[in-house]
């Protein structure tokens, strides 16, 4: 999520993340509601790092 998101502000994202166990909320600077378009390089970097964590920890969806 972007720090400048007016559709779902970071405070709402933080509240939603607090309801889920084992979650990591990333608030990206210089981004609004669509960080994959607004800061594509950072978005891709963080997404790939997240996939690495999932793979390393052998995370599954139950």
PDB file of N, CA, C and O in Angstrom:
ATOM      1  N   UNK A   1       0.840  -1.166   0.000  1.00  0.00           N
ATOM      2  CA  UNK A   1       0.000   0.000   0.000  1.00  0.00           C
ATOM      3  C   UNK A   1       0.885   1.229   0.000  1.00  0.00           C
ATOM      4  O   UNK A   1       2.025   1.194   0.464  1.00  0.00           O
ATOM      5  N   UNK A   2       0.349   2.304  -0.523  1.00  0.00           N
ATOM      6  CA  UNK A   2       1.126   3.532  -0.589  1.00  0.00           C
ATOM      7  C   UNK A   2       0.838   4.465   0.572  1.00  0.00           C
ATOM      8  O   UNK A   2      -0.282   4.514   1.080  1.00  0.00           O
ATOM      9  N   UNK A   3       1.849   5.201   0.986  1.00  0.00           N
ATOM     10  CA  UNK A   3       1.667   6.127   2.105  1.00  0.00           C
ATOM     11  C   UNK A   3       0.690   7.251   1.769  1.00  0.00           C
ATOM     12  O   UNK A   3       0.125   7.874   2.668  1.00  0.00           O
ATOM     13  N   UNK A   4       0.491   7.509   0.483  1.00  0.00           N
ATOM     14  CA  UNK A   4      -0.425   8.570   0.063  1.00  0.00           C
ATOM     15  C   UNK A   4      -1.761   8.034  -0.431  1.00  0.00           C
ATOM     16  O   UNK A   4      -2.496   8.748  -1.113  1.00  0.00           O
ATOM     17  N   UNK A   5      -2.087   6.783  -0.098  1.00  0.00           N
ATOM     18  CA  UNK A   5      -3.331   6.152  -0.539  1.00  0.00           C
ATOM     19  C   UNK A   5      -4.523   6.839   0.123  1.00  0.00           C
ATOM     20  O   UNK A   5      -4.616   6.884   1.349  1.00  0.00           O
ATOM     21  N   UNK A   6      -5.429   7.370  -0.688  1.00  0.00           N
ATOM     22  CA  UNK A   6      -6.633   8.013  -0.152  1.00  0.00           C
ATOM     23  C   UNK A   6      -7.835   7.075  -0.232  1.00  0.00           C
ATOM     24  O   UNK A   6      -8.867   7.354   0.378  1.00  0.00           O
ATOM     25  N   UNK A   7      -7.724   5.967  -0.973  1.00  0.00           N
ATOM     26  CA  UNK A   7      -8.805   4.990  -1.058  1.00  0.00           C
ATOM     27  C   UNK A   7      -8.808   4.113   0.187  1.00  0.00           C
ATOM     28  O   UNK A   7      -9.850   3.893   0.804  1.00  0.00           O
ATOM     29  N   UNK A   8      -7.625   3.614   0.549  1.00  0.00           N
ATOM     30  CA  UNK A   8      -7.444   2.856   1.796  1.00  0.00           C
ATOM     31  C   UNK A   8      -6.195   3.400   2.468  1.00  0.00           C
ATOM     32  O   UNK A   8      -5.096   2.890   2.248  1.00  0.00           O
ATOM     33  N   UNK A   9      -6.356   4.428   3.283  1.00  0.00           N
ATOM     34  CA  UNK A   9      -5.209   5.052   3.941  1.00  0.00           C
ATOM     35  C   UNK A   9      -4.428   4.048   4.800  1.00  0.00           C
ATOM     36  O   UNK A   9      -4.993   3.060   5.269  1.00  0.00           O
ATOM     37  N   UNK A  10      -3.151   4.297   5.002  1.00  0.00           N
ATOM     38  CA  UNK A  10      -2.334   3.384   5.792  1.00  0.00           C
ATOM     39  C   UNK A  10      -2.930   3.007   7.151  1.00  0.00           C
ATOM     40  O   UNK A  10      -2.762   1.874   7.600  1.00  0.00           O
ATOM     41  N   UNK A  11      -3.609   3.920   7.798  1.00  0.00           N
ATOM     42  CA  UNK A  11      -4.215   3.594   9.098  1.00  0.00           C
ATOM     43  C   UNK A  11      -5.240   2.466   8.951  1.00  0.00           C
ATOM     44  O   UNK A  11      -5.346   1.608   9.827  1.00  0.00           O
ATOM     45  N   UNK A  12      -5.990   2.466   7.854  1.00  0.00           N
ATOM     46  CA  UNK A  12      -6.953   1.388   7.618  1.00  0.00           C
ATOM     47  C   UNK A  12      -6.229   0.088   7.289  1.00  0.00           C
ATOM     48  O   UNK A  12      -6.654  -0.986   7.713  1.00  0.00           O
ATOM     49  N   UNK A  13      -5.145   0.183   6.540  1.00  0.00           N
ATOM     50  CA  UNK A  13      -4.350  -0.998   6.238  1.00  0.00           C
ATOM     51  C   UNK A  13      -3.758  -1.605   7.493  1.00  0.00           C
ATOM     52  O   UNK A  13      -3.725  -2.826   7.644  1.00  0.00           O
ATOM     53  N   UNK A  14      -3.291  -0.755   8.392  1.00  0.00           N
ATOM     54  CA  UNK A  14      -2.739  -1.225   9.659  1.00  0.00           C
ATOM     55  C   UNK A  14      -3.813  -1.908  10.498  1.00  0.00           C
ATOM     56  O   UNK A  14      -3.555  -2.936  11.124  1.00  0.00           O
ATOM     57  N   UNK A  15      -5.015  -1.341  10.512  1.00  0.00           N
ATOM     58  CA  UNK A  15      -6.123  -1.950  11.262  1.00  0.00           C
ATOM     59  C   UNK A  15      -6.485  -3.307  10.667  1.00  0.00           C
ATOM     60  O   UNK A  15      -6.728  -4.262  11.404  1.00  0.00           O
ATOM     61  N   UNK A  16      -6.522  -3.396   9.348  1.00  0.00           N
ATOM     62  CA  UNK A  16      -6.840  -4.668   8.689  1.00  0.00           C
ATOM     63  C   UNK A  16      -5.739  -5.700   8.954  1.00  0.00           C
ATOM     64  O   UNK A  16      -6.032  -6.866   9.217  1.00  0.00           O
ATOM     65  N   UNK A  17      -4.488  -5.275   8.885  1.00  0.00           N
ATOM     66  CA  UNK A  17      -3.368  -6.190   9.112  1.00  0.00           C
ATOM     67  C   UNK A  17      -3.367  -6.722  10.543  1.00  0.00           C
ATOM     68  O   UNK A  17      -2.936  -7.849  10.789  1.00  0.00           O
ATOM     69  N   UNK A  18      -3.844  -5.924  11.474  1.00  0.00           N
ATOM     70  CA  UNK A  18      -3.885  -6.352  12.878  1.00  0.00           C
ATOM     71  C   UNK A  18      -4.857  -7.507  13.093  1.00  0.00           C
ATOM     72  O   UNK A  18      -4.779  -8.201  14.107  1.00  0.00           O
ATOM     73  N   UNK A  19      -5.761  -7.717  12.158  1.00  0.00           N
ATOM     74  CA  UNK A  19      -6.751  -8.784  12.271  1.00  0.00           C
ATOM     75  C   UNK A  19      -6.254 -10.122  11.718  1.00  0.00           C
ATOM     76  O   UNK A  19      -6.932 -11.141  11.848  1.00  0.00           O
ATOM     77  N   UNK A  20      -5.077 -10.116  11.106  1.00  0.00           N
ATOM     78  CA  UNK A  20      -4.544 -11.312  10.449  1.00  0.00           C
ATOM     79  C   UNK A  20      -3.239 -11.709  11.130  1.00  0.00           C
ATOM     80  O   UNK A  20      -2.388 -10.864  11.409  1.00  0.00           O
ATOM     81  N   UNK A  21      -3.095 -13.007  11.393  1.00  0.00           N
ATOM     82  CA  UNK A  21      -1.847 -13.455  12.013  1.00  0.00           C
ATOM     83  C   UNK A  21      -0.758 -13.615  10.958  1.00  0.00           C
ATOM     84  O   UNK A  21      -1.045 -13.870   9.789  1.00  0.00           O
ATOM     85  N   UNK A  22       0.467 -13.467  11.376  1.00  0.00           N
ATOM     86  CA  UNK A  22       1.640 -13.642  10.506  1.00  0.00           C
ATOM     87  C   UNK A  22       1.569 -12.805   9.234  1.00  0.00           C
ATOM     88  O   UNK A  22       1.821 -13.306   8.138  1.00  0.00           O
ATOM     89  N   UNK A  23       1.226 -11.533   9.386  1.00  0.00           N
ATOM     90  CA  UNK A  23       1.131 -10.648   8.229  1.00  0.00           C
ATOM     91  C   UNK A  23       2.233  -9.597   8.295  1.00  0.00           C
ATOM     92  O   UNK A  23       2.669  -9.189   9.372  1.00  0.00           O
ATOM     93  N   UNK A  24       2.666  -9.174   7.120  1.00  0.00           N
ATOM     94  CA  UNK A  24       3.647  -8.086   7.022  1.00  0.00           C
ATOM     95  C   UNK A  24       3.034  -7.011   6.146  1.00  0.00           C
ATOM     96  O   UNK A  24       2.784  -7.244   4.964  1.00  0.00           O
ATOM     97  N   UNK A  25       2.795  -5.858   6.701  1.00  0.00           N
ATOM     98  CA  UNK A  25       2.236  -4.736   5.949  1.00  0.00           C
ATOM     99  C   UNK A  25       3.375  -3.821   5.528  1.00  0.00           C
ATOM    100  O   UNK A  25       4.159  -3.359   6.357  1.00  0.00           O
ATOM    101  N   UNK A  26       3.453  -3.572   4.246  1.00  0.00           N
ATOM    102  CA  UNK A  26       4.473  -2.676   3.717  1.00  0.00           C
ATOM    103  C   UNK A  26       3.785  -1.422   3.207  1.00  0.00           C
ATOM    104  O   UNK A  26       2.913  -1.497   2.341  1.00  0.00           O
ATOM    105  N   UNK A  27       4.171  -0.279   3.735  1.00  0.00           N
ATOM    106  CA  UNK A  27       3.655   1.008   3.265  1.00  0.00           C
ATOM    107  C   UNK A  27       4.767   1.661   2.449  1.00  0.00           C
ATOM    108  O   UNK A  27       5.823   2.003   2.980  1.00  0.00           O
ATOM    109  N   UNK A  28       4.515   1.827   1.158  1.00  0.00           N
ATOM    110  CA  UNK A  28       5.535   2.344   0.244  1.00  0.00           C
ATOM    111  C   UNK A  28       5.459   3.855   0.132  1.00  0.00           C
ATOM    112  O   UNK A  28       4.384   4.426  -0.047  1.00  0.00           O
ATOM    113  N   UNK A  29       6.620   4.495   0.239  1.00  0.00           N
ATOM    114  CA  UNK A  29       6.671   5.947   0.084  1.00  0.00           C
ATOM    115  C   UNK A  29       6.505   6.306  -1.389  1.00  0.00           C
ATOM    116  O   UNK A  29       6.779   5.498  -2.277  1.00  0.00           O
ATOM    117  N   UNK A  30       6.059   7.514  -1.625  1.00  0.00           N
ATOM    118  CA  UNK A  30       5.864   8.046  -2.980  1.00  0.00           C
ATOM    119  C   UNK A  30       4.850   7.242  -3.791  1.00  0.00           C
ATOM    120  O   UNK A  30       4.939   7.185  -5.018  1.00  0.00           O
ATOM    121  N   UNK A  31       3.883   6.619  -3.105  1.00  0.00           N
ATOM    122  CA  UNK A  31       2.864   5.830  -3.792  1.00  0.00           C
ATOM    123  C   UNK A  31       1.500   6.092  -3.176  1.00  0.00           C
ATOM    124  O   UNK A  31       1.378   6.452  -2.005  1.00  0.00           O
ATOM    125  N   UNK A  32       0.493   5.904  -3.991  1.00  0.00           N
ATOM    126  CA  UNK A  32      -0.883   6.040  -3.536  1.00  0.00           C
ATOM    127  C   UNK A  32      -1.558   4.680  -3.542  1.00  0.00           C
ATOM    128  O   UNK A  32      -1.062   3.735  -2.927  1.00  0.00           O
ATOM    129  N   UNK A  33      -2.697   4.574  -4.238  1.00  0.00           N
ATOM    130  CA  UNK A  33      -3.499   3.352  -4.216  1.00  0.00           C
ATOM    131  C   UNK A  33      -3.007   2.270  -5.169  1.00  0.00           C
ATOM    132  O   UNK A  33      -3.364   1.104  -5.006  1.00  0.00           O
ATOM    133  N   UNK A  34      -2.198   2.629  -6.157  1.00  0.00           N
ATOM    134  CA  UNK A  34      -1.737   1.629  -7.121  1.00  0.00           C
ATOM    135  C   UNK A  34      -0.203   1.645  -7.237  1.00  0.00           C
ATOM    136  O   UNK A  34       0.345   2.064  -8.256  1.00  0.00           O
ATOM    137  N   UNK A  35       0.475   1.186  -6.186  1.00  0.00           N
ATOM    138  CA  UNK A  35       1.935   1.238  -6.175  1.00  0.00           C
ATOM    139  C   UNK A  35       2.578   0.430  -7.303  1.00  0.00           C
ATOM    140  O   UNK A  35       3.694   0.740  -7.720  1.00  0.00           O
ATOM    141  N   UNK A  36       1.896  -0.593  -7.799  1.00  0.00           N
ATOM    142  CA  UNK A  36       2.468  -1.385  -8.891  1.00  0.00           C
ATOM    143  C   UNK A  36       2.631  -0.543 -10.159  1.00  0.00           C
ATOM    144  O   UNK A  36       3.414  -0.901 -11.039  1.00  0.00           O
ATOM    145  N   UNK A  37       1.913   0.552 -10.258  1.00  0.00           N
ATOM    146  CA  UNK A  37       2.052   1.470 -11.392  1.00  0.00           C
ATOM    147  C   UNK A  37       2.867   2.698 -10.997  1.00  0.00           C
ATOM    148  O   UNK A  37       3.667   3.196 -11.789  1.00  0.00           O
ATOM    149  N   UNK A  38       2.665   3.187  -9.775  1.00  0.00           N
ATOM    150  CA  UNK A  38       3.302   4.426  -9.331  1.00  0.00           C
ATOM    151  C   UNK A  38       4.787   4.267  -8.994  1.00  0.00           C
ATOM    152  O   UNK A  38       5.584   5.165  -9.265  1.00  0.00           O
ATOM    153  N   UNK A  39       5.153   3.138  -8.411  1.00  0.00           N
ATOM    154  CA  UNK A  39       6.552   2.847  -8.080  1.00  0.00           C
ATOM    155  C   UNK A  39       6.852   1.385  -8.457  1.00  0.00           C
ATOM    156  O   UNK A  39       7.112   0.555  -7.586  1.00  0.00           O
ATOM    157  N   UNK A  40       6.814   1.082  -9.756  1.00  0.00           N
ATOM    158  CA  UNK A  40       6.912  -0.316 -10.184  1.00  0.00           C
ATOM    159  C   UNK A  40       8.204  -1.020  -9.763  1.00  0.00           C
ATOM    160  O   UNK A  40       8.178  -2.209  -9.444  1.00  0.00           O
ATOM    161  N   UNK A  41       9.306  -0.320  -9.758  1.00  0.00           N
ATOM    162  CA  UNK A  41      10.570  -0.949  -9.354  1.00  0.00           C
ATOM    163  C   UNK A  41      10.550  -1.392  -7.903  1.00  0.00           C
ATOM    164  O   UNK A  41      10.940  -2.517  -7.588  1.00  0.00           O
ATOM    165  N   UNK A  42      10.099  -0.520  -7.024  1.00  0.00           N
ATOM    166  CA  UNK A  42      10.000  -0.855  -5.602  1.00  0.00           C
ATOM    167  C   UNK A  42       8.972  -1.955  -5.381  1.00  0.00           C
ATOM    168  O   UNK A  42       9.204  -2.880  -4.603  1.00  0.00           O
ATOM    169  N   UNK A  43       7.837  -1.856  -6.064  1.00  0.00           N
ATOM    170  CA  UNK A  43       6.786  -2.868  -5.924  1.00  0.00           C
ATOM    171  C   UNK A  43       7.321  -4.251  -6.300  1.00  0.00           C
ATOM    172  O   UNK A  43       7.116  -5.223  -5.573  1.00  0.00           O
ATOM    173  N   UNK A  44       8.002  -4.329  -7.437  1.00  0.00           N
ATOM    174  CA  UNK A  44       8.535  -5.613  -7.894  1.00  0.00           C
ATOM    175  C   UNK A  44       9.572  -6.159  -6.912  1.00  0.00           C
ATOM    176  O   UNK A  44       9.567  -7.347  -6.590  1.00  0.00           O
ATOM    177  N   UNK A  45      10.457  -5.284  -6.441  1.00  0.00           N
ATOM    178  CA  UNK A  45      11.487  -5.700  -5.482  1.00  0.00           C
ATOM    179  C   UNK A  45      10.854  -6.288  -4.228  1.00  0.00           C
ATOM    180  O   UNK A  45      11.249  -7.362  -3.774  1.00  0.00           O
ATOM    181  N   UNK A  46       9.882  -5.592  -3.673  1.00  0.00           N
ATOM    182  CA  UNK A  46       9.243  -6.048  -2.437  1.00  0.00           C
ATOM    183  C   UNK A  46       8.425  -7.318  -2.661  1.00  0.00           C
ATOM    184  O   UNK A  46       8.398  -8.199  -1.802  1.00  0.00           O
ATOM    185  N   UNK A  47       7.762  -7.414  -3.803  1.00  0.00           N
ATOM    186  CA  UNK A  47       6.979  -8.604  -4.118  1.00  0.00           C
ATOM    187  C   UNK A  47       7.884  -9.830  -4.226  1.00  0.00           C
ATOM    188  O   UNK A  47       7.578 -10.885  -3.671  1.00  0.00           O
ATOM    189  N   UNK A  48       8.992  -9.686  -4.940  1.00  0.00           N
ATOM    190  CA  UNK A  48       9.913 -10.808  -5.094  1.00  0.00           C
ATOM    191  C   UNK A  48      10.544 -11.208  -3.758  1.00  0.00           C
ATOM    192  O   UNK A  48      10.742 -12.393  -3.493  1.00  0.00           O
ATOM    193  N   UNK A  49      10.857 -10.225  -2.925  1.00  0.00           N
ATOM    194  CA  UNK A  49      11.389 -10.540  -1.593  1.00  0.00           C
ATOM    195  C   UNK A  49      10.343 -11.278  -0.762  1.00  0.00           C
ATOM    196  O   UNK A  49      10.679 -12.191  -0.007  1.00  0.00           O
ATOM    197  N   UNK A  50       9.085 -10.888  -0.899  1.00  0.00           N
ATOM    198  CA  UNK A  50       8.007 -11.584  -0.192  1.00  0.00           C
ATOM    199  C   UNK A  50       7.873 -13.028  -0.641  1.00  0.00           C
ATOM    200  O   UNK A  50       7.664 -13.921   0.180  1.00  0.00           O
ATOM    201  N   UNK A  51       7.994 -13.263  -1.958  1.00  0.00           N
ATOM    202  CA  UNK A  51       7.946 -14.631  -2.475  1.00  0.00           C
ATOM    203  C   UNK A  51       9.104 -15.462  -1.933  1.00  0.00           C
ATOM    204  O   UNK A  51       8.936 -16.643  -1.631  1.00  0.00           O
ATOM    205  N   UNK A  52      10.284 -14.841  -1.808  1.00  0.00           N
ATOM    206  CA  UNK A  52      11.438 -15.546  -1.262  1.00  0.00           C
ATOM    207  C   UNK A  52      11.188 -15.966   0.184  1.00  0.00           C
ATOM    208  O   UNK A  52      11.554 -17.073   0.581  1.00  0.00           O
ATOM    209  N   UNK A  53      10.570 -15.093   0.969  1.00  0.00           N
ATOM    210  CA  UNK A  53      10.256 -15.419   2.367  1.00  0.00           C
ATOM    211  C   UNK A  53       9.274 -16.586   2.416  1.00  0.00           C
ATOM    212  O   UNK A  53       9.433 -17.506   3.218  1.00  0.00           O
ATOM    213  N   UNK A  54       8.270 -16.542   1.564  1.00  0.00           N
ATOM    214  CA  UNK A  54       7.286 -17.629   1.522  1.00  0.00           C
ATOM    215  C   UNK A  54       7.967 -18.933   1.171  1.00  0.00           C
ATOM    216  O   UNK A  54       7.727 -19.954   1.816  1.00  0.00           O
ATOM    217  N   UNK A  55       8.815 -18.910   0.155  1.00  0.00           N
ATOM    218  CA  UNK A  55       9.502 -20.128  -0.259  1.00  0.00           C
ATOM    219  C   UNK A  55      10.455 -20.637   0.827  1.00  0.00           C
ATOM    220  O   UNK A  55      10.502 -21.833   1.114  1.00  0.00           O
ATOM    221  N   UNK A  56      11.208 -19.719   1.423  1.00  0.00           N
ATOM    222  CA  UNK A  56      12.176 -20.092   2.467  1.00  0.00           C
ATOM    223  C   UNK A  56      11.497 -20.730   3.672  1.00  0.00           C
ATOM    224  O   UNK A  56      12.017 -21.675   4.265  1.00  0.00           O
ATOM    225  N   UNK A  57      10.335 -20.204   4.023  1.00  0.00           N
ATOM    226  CA  UNK A  57       9.627 -20.687   5.202  1.00  0.00           C
ATOM    227  C   UNK A  57       8.617 -21.774   4.881  1.00  0.00           C
ATOM    228  O   UNK A  57       7.873 -22.213   5.759  1.00  0.00           O
ATOM    229  N   UNK A  58       8.585 -22.216   3.614  1.00  0.00           N
ATOM    230  CA  UNK A  58       7.671 -23.263   3.176  1.00  0.00           C
ATOM    231  C   UNK A  58       6.233 -22.972   3.622  1.00  0.00           C
ATOM    232  O   UNK A  58       5.554 -23.830   4.186  1.00  0.00           O
ATOM    233  N   UNK A  59       5.794 -21.750   3.353  1.00  0.00           N
ATOM    234  CA  UNK A  59       4.466 -21.305   3.759  1.00  0.00           C
ATOM    235  C   UNK A  59       3.423 -21.907   2.823  1.00  0.00           C
ATOM    236  O   UNK A  59       3.597 -21.922   1.605  1.00  0.00           O
ATOM    237  N   UNK A  60       2.341 -22.400   3.413  1.00  0.00           N
ATOM    238  CA  UNK A  60       1.224 -22.920   2.629  1.00  0.00           C
ATOM    239  C   UNK A  60      -0.050 -22.219   3.060  1.00  0.00           C
ATOM    240  O   UNK A  60      -0.135 -21.693   4.170  1.00  0.00           O
ATOM    241  N   UNK A  61      -1.013 -22.214   2.204  1.00  0.00           N
ATOM    242  CA  UNK A  61      -2.334 -21.647   2.525  1.00  0.00           C
ATOM    243  C   UNK A  61      -3.258 -22.776   2.936  1.00  0.00           C
ATOM    244  O   UNK A  61      -3.518 -23.695   2.159  1.00  0.00           O
ATOM    245  N   UNK A  62      -3.745 -22.701   4.142  1.00  0.00           N
ATOM    246  CA  UNK A  62      -4.669 -23.731   4.633  1.00  0.00           C
ATOM    247  C   UNK A  62      -6.077 -23.223   4.647  1.00  0.00           C
ATOM    248  O   UNK A  62      -6.992 -23.952   5.030  1.00  0.00           O
TER     249      UNK A  62
END
